[in-house]
Amino acid sequence: MAGDISHLASIVILLHKIYTSHSCRGISFKTQALYVLVFLTRYLDLFWHWVSLYNTAMKVFFIASSVYVLYLMKYKYRPTHDPSIDTFKVEYLLGPCLILGLIFNYEFKFTEILWSFSIWLEAVAILPQLFMLQRTGEAEAITTHYLAALGAYRALYIPNWIWRYFGDNVVDPIAVVAGLVQTGLYLDFFYVYFTKVLQGQKFELPA
């Protein structure tokens, strides 16, 4: 639940940043597009598998909000996005994630392969955004709050995995490995975030 709330918070913070500043400056369009692909490939079961109202509402919200962010960046606030610094080559992520999805899955069928692909892709979808941060060397405080909430979302799943392993003897190795990779990618960002941003200083990466 804490992970889901953190994920929701990251999207709310992102939309708040865009609307209050009337700008998409500092936000990677490529990362946002990858998240849309993650949610579309993971939540195909919306059409045939009912879990609960909460589960369905969350899935619909994540898809709709992510597509809406793309719309804002592509059309309404397009002049504020600088593609010259959003240059990470996403094919370096899509190809390996598809291969991992084909190799590591729980059943070799279309929907399961797409689910596995989405898990691996989510683990690395933040890389274009982090690459942008590295290129510019700085970010607005509200943008760092968005990234912190997004990073915390997956990190908060780790205690749940530990609890399920010791309490129910259940483990999902694909989700666990991908989640650890995703959390690991944030370590440098979190260090700067906790030592600078939360201390009232400007977010700047060390030279």
C-alpha positions in Angstrom: 0.0 0.0 0.0 2.8 2.4 0.8 4.5 1.6 -2.5 1.2 2.3 -4.4 0.7 5.6 -2.5 4.3 6.6 -3.3 3.7 5.8 -7.0 0.5 7.8 -7.0 2.3 10.7 -5.3 5.0 10.7 -7.9 2.4 11.2 -10.7 0.5 13.9 -8.8 3.8 15.7 -8.1 4.7 15.5 -11.8 1.4 16.9 -13.0 1.6 19.6 -10.3 5.1 20.6 -11.5 3.9 20.8 -15.2 0.8 22.8 -14.4 2.3 25.2 -11.9 5.3 26.0 -14.0 3.5 25.7 -17.4 6.6 23.8 -18.4 8.0 20.3 -19.0 11.5 21.5 -18.5 13.8 18.8 -17.0 11.3 15.9 -17.7 12.4 13.2 -20.0 9.8 12.5 -22.7 11.5 9.1 -23.4 11.2 8.0 -19.8 7.5 8.9 -19.8 6.9 7.0 -23.1 8.6 4.0 -21.6 6.3 4.0 -18.6 3.3 4.1 -20.9 4.7 1.1 -22.7 5.3 -0.6 -19.3 1.7 -0.1 -18.2 0.1 -1.0 -21.5 2.0 -4.3 -21.7 1.5 -5.2 -18.0 -2.2 -4.4 -17.7 -3.6 -6.1 -20.8 -5.5 -8.4 -18.3 -7.9 -5.5 -17.7 -9.9 -6.9 -20.6 -10.5 -10.4 -19.1 -9.2 -10.7 -15.5 -11.1 -9.0 -12.6 -9.2 -8.8 -9.3 -10.9 -5.9 -7.4 -12.2 -2.4 -7.8 -9.0 -1.0 -6.2 -6.8 -3.1 -8.6 -8.7 -2.0 -11.7 -8.9 1.7 -10.7 -5.1 1.8 -10.1 -4.3 0.2 -13.4 -6.6 2.5 -15.3 -5.2 5.5 -13.5 -1.6 4.6 -14.2 -2.3 4.1 -17.9 -4.5 7.2 -18.3 -2.2 9.5 -16.3 0.9 8.4 -18.1 -0.7 8.9 -21.5 -1.9 12.3 -20.4 1.6 13.4 -19.4 2.8 12.4 -22.9 0.0 14.5 -24.3 1.1 17.5 -22.2 4.7 17.1 -23.3 4.0 16.4 -26.9 1.4 19.1 -27.5 0.3 21.6 -24.8 3.8 22.3 -23.4 5.9 21.1 -26.3 8.0 24.3 -26.7 9.3 23.8 -23.1 10.8 20.4 -23.8 14.3 20.3 -25.2 14.9 17.1 -27.1 18.5 18.0 -27.6 19.2 16.9 -24.0 16.8 14.0 -24.0 19.1 11.8 -26.1 19.3 8.5 -24.4 18.9 5.7 -27.0 15.9 3.7 -25.8 16.6 0.8 -28.2 19.4 -0.1 -25.9 16.7 -0.8 -23.3 13.9 -2.2 -25.4 15.9 -5.0 -27.1 17.5 -6.5 -24.0 14.2 -6.2 -22.0 12.4 -8.1 -24.7 15.1 -10.8 -24.8 14.8 -11.1 -21.0 11.1 -11.3 -21.2 11.4 -14.2 -23.7 13.9 -16.0 -21.6 12.7 -15.3 -18.0 8.9 -15.8 -17.7 6.6 -18.1 -15.8 4.8 -19.4 -18.9 5.8 -19.1 -22.5 2.7 -17.4 -23.8 2.1 -13.9 -25.2 0.6 -12.3 -22.1 3.2 -13.7 -19.8 6.1 -12.6 -22.0 4.6 -9.1 -22.1 4.3 -9.1 -18.4 7.9 -10.1 -17.9 9.0 -7.6 -20.5 7.1 -4.8 -18.6 8.8 -5.8 -15.3 12.3 -5.6 -16.8 11.5 -2.4 -18.7 10.2 -0.7 -15.6 13.4 -1.5 -13.9 15.4 0.6 -16.4 12.7 3.1 -17.7 14.2 5.8 -15.5 17.6 5.8 -17.2 16.7 8.4 -19.9 15.6 10.7 -17.0 18.7 10.1 -15.0 20.8 10.6 -18.2 19.2 14.0 -18.6 20.1 14.9 -15.0 23.7 13.9 -15.6 23.8 16.0 -18.8 22.3 19.2 -17.1 23.9 18.6 -13.7 20.9 20.1 -11.9 17.2 19.9 -11.5 14.3 21.9 -10.0 13.4 20.8 -6.4 9.9 19.7 -7.4 11.4 17.5 -10.2 13.6 15.8 -7.6 10.6 15.2 -5.3 8.9 13.5 -8.2 11.9 11.3 -8.9 12.3 10.5 -5.2 8.6 9.4 -4.9 9.0 7.3 -8.0 12.2 5.6 -6.7 10.6 5.0 -3.3 7.7 3.3 -4.9 9.7 0.2 -5.9 12.0 0.3 -2.9 8.9 0.1 -0.6 8.1 -3.2 -2.3 11.3 -4.8 -0.9 10.0 -5.2 2.7 6.9 -6.8 1.3 8.9 -9.3 -0.7 10.8 -10.2 2.5 7.6 -10.5 4.5 6.0 -12.8 1.9 9.1 -15.0 1.7 9.3 -15.6 5.5 5.6 -15.5 6.2 4.1 -17.3 3.2 7.2 -18.9 1.6 6.3 -17.1 -1.6 8.9 -15.4 -3.8 8.7 -13.8 -7.3 12.3 -13.9 -8.6 11.6 -11.8 -11.7 10.0 -9.0 -9.8 12.6 -9.2 -7.0 15.6 -9.0 -9.3 14.1 -6.3 -11.5 13.1 -4.3 -8.4 16.6 -4.5 -6.9 18.1 -3.3 -10.2 15.6 -0.5 -10.3 16.3 0.6 -6.7 20.1 0.3 -7.3 19.9 2.8 -10.2 18.5 5.4 -7.8 21.3 5.1 -5.2 23.4 8.1 -6.5 20.3 10.2 -6.9 19.0 9.4 -3.4 22.4 10.3 -1.9 22.3 13.7 -3.5 18.6 14.1 -2.7 19.0 13.4 1.0 22.2 15.3 1.5 21.2 18.4 -0.5 17.6 18.8 -1.5 16.2 17.8 1.9 18.7 20.1 3.5 17.3 23.0 1.5 20.1 23.1 -1.0 19.9 23.0 -4.8 20.1 19.6 -6.5 23.4 19.5 -8.3 25.4 16.4 -9.3 29.0 16.3 -8.2 31.4 17.2 -11.0 
